Amino acid sequence: MDNVLDMSIVEELLSFADDGDPELLVDLIQMFLADGPAKVKAITEGLEEGDFEKVERAAHSLKGTSGNLGATHLQNSCEAMQLASRGHELEAVRELTPTIVANYADAEAALQKLLGSYT
């Protein structure tokens, strides 16, 4: 999990609770797991439709949520996607899409495992 999630960010989220209650972390993970697939789908659909704005919005949103949870590989690939789509760089968007799909799958698995340790 350490190679997928930056555990220092997870620990920082846990430190926000005075009593060690992981409620904030659990809520953020659940939101990520609920919303993430739609964001990944919007990226792939945006690519298919040639809709760079759709790709950029989805990448921006996914970048933020993944960064909040320490999924830095996903965050970095989303940032690259956001920049590529903003610049209408079709080849870069095409190349980054499978990377985002794979990084999302890795983050999803790691976060589900982490969630399981708190629920």
C-alpha positions as CSV (number, residue, x, y, z in Angstrom):
1,M,0.0,0.0,0.0
2,D,2.9,2.3,0.7
3,N,3.9,2.4,-3.0
4,V,0.3,3.5,-3.9
5,L,-0.6,5.7,-1.0
6,D,1.5,8.2,0.8
7,M,0.8,7.1,4.3
8,S,2.0,10.4,5.8
9,I,-1.0,12.1,4.2
10,V,-3.3,9.4,5.6
11,E,-1.7,9.8,9.0
12,E,-2.2,13.6,8.8
13,L,-5.9,13.1,8.1
14,L,-6.2,10.8,11.1
15,S,-4.4,13.4,13.2
16,F,-7.3,15.9,12.6
17,A,-9.5,13.8,15.0
18,D,-8.9,14.6,18.6
19,D,-9.9,11.2,19.8
20,G,-8.3,9.1,17.0
21,D,-11.7,8.6,15.3
22,P,-11.1,7.9,11.7
23,E,-14.5,9.2,10.6
24,L,-13.0,12.0,8.3
25,L,-10.7,9.5,6.6
26,V,-13.5,6.9,6.2
27,D,-15.8,9.6,4.7
28,L,-13.2,10.8,2.2
29,I,-12.4,7.2,1.1
30,Q,-16.1,6.4,0.7
31,M,-16.6,9.5,-1.4
32,F,-13.5,8.7,-3.5
33,L,-14.8,5.2,-4.1
34,A,-18.3,6.4,-4.9
35,D,-17.3,9.2,-7.3
36,G,-14.0,7.9,-8.8
37,P,-15.4,5.5,-11.4
38,A,-17.6,8.2,-12.9
39,K,-14.5,10.5,-13.1
40,V,-12.5,7.8,-14.8
41,K,-15.4,7.1,-17.2
42,A,-15.7,10.9,-18.0
43,I,-12.0,10.9,-18.9
44,T,-12.4,7.9,-21.3
45,E,-15.6,9.2,-22.7
46,G,-14.2,12.7,-23.2
47,L,-11.3,11.2,-25.1
48,E,-13.7,9.2,-27.3
49,E,-15.9,12.3,-27.9
50,G,-12.9,14.7,-28.4
51,D,-14.3,16.8,-25.5
52,F,-11.1,18.2,-23.9
53,E,-13.1,20.2,-21.4
54,K,-14.9,17.1,-20.1
55,V,-11.5,15.4,-19.7
56,E,-10.0,18.4,-18.0
57,R,-12.9,18.8,-15.5
58,A,-12.8,15.1,-14.6
59,A,-9.0,15.0,-14.3
60,H,-9.0,18.1,-12.1
61,S,-11.6,16.6,-9.8
62,L,-9.9,13.2,-9.6
63,K,-6.5,15.0,-9.0
64,G,-7.9,16.8,-6.0
65,T,-9.6,13.8,-4.3
66,S,-6.6,11.5,-5.0
67,G,-4.2,14.0,-3.6
68,N,-6.3,14.5,-0.4
69,L,-6.0,10.7,0.2
70,G,-2.3,10.4,-0.7
71,A,-2.8,8.5,-4.0
72,T,0.1,10.5,-5.5
73,H,0.6,8.4,-8.6
74,L,-3.0,9.0,-9.6
75,Q,-2.8,12.6,-8.6
76,N,0.3,13.2,-10.8
77,S,-1.1,11.4,-13.8
78,C,-4.3,13.4,-13.4
79,E,-2.3,16.7,-13.3
80,A,-0.6,15.7,-16.5
81,M,-3.9,14.8,-18.0
82,Q,-5.4,18.1,-16.9
83,L,-2.5,20.1,-18.6
84,A,-2.6,18.0,-21.8
85,S,-6.4,18.3,-22.2
86,R,-6.2,22.1,-21.5
87,G,-3.7,22.3,-24.3
88,H,-5.8,20.1,-26.6
89,E,-2.9,17.6,-26.9
90,L,-4.7,14.6,-28.2
91,E,-1.8,12.2,-28.3
92,A,-0.8,13.0,-24.8
93,V,-4.4,12.5,-23.6
94,R,-4.5,9.2,-25.4
95,E,-1.3,8.1,-23.8
96,L,-2.3,9.2,-20.3
97,T,-5.7,7.6,-20.3
98,P,-4.6,4.0,-19.7
99,T,-2.2,5.2,-17.0
100,I,-5.0,7.0,-15.2
101,V,-7.2,3.9,-15.5
102,A,-4.4,1.7,-14.0
103,N,-3.5,4.2,-11.3
104,Y,-7.1,4.6,-10.3
105,A,-7.5,0.8,-10.0
106,D,-4.4,0.6,-7.8
107,A,-5.6,3.5,-5.6
108,E,-9.1,2.0,-5.4
109,A,-7.7,-1.3,-4.2
110,A,-5.4,0.3,-1.6
111,L,-8.1,2.5,-0.3
112,Q,-10.6,-0.3,-0.1
113,K,-8.0,-2.3,1.9
114,L,-7.4,0.7,4.2
115,L,-11.1,1.3,4.6
116,G,-11.5,-2.3,5.7
117,S,-9.1,-1.7,8.5
118,Y,-11.4,1.0,9.9
119,T,-14.9,-0.4,9.3
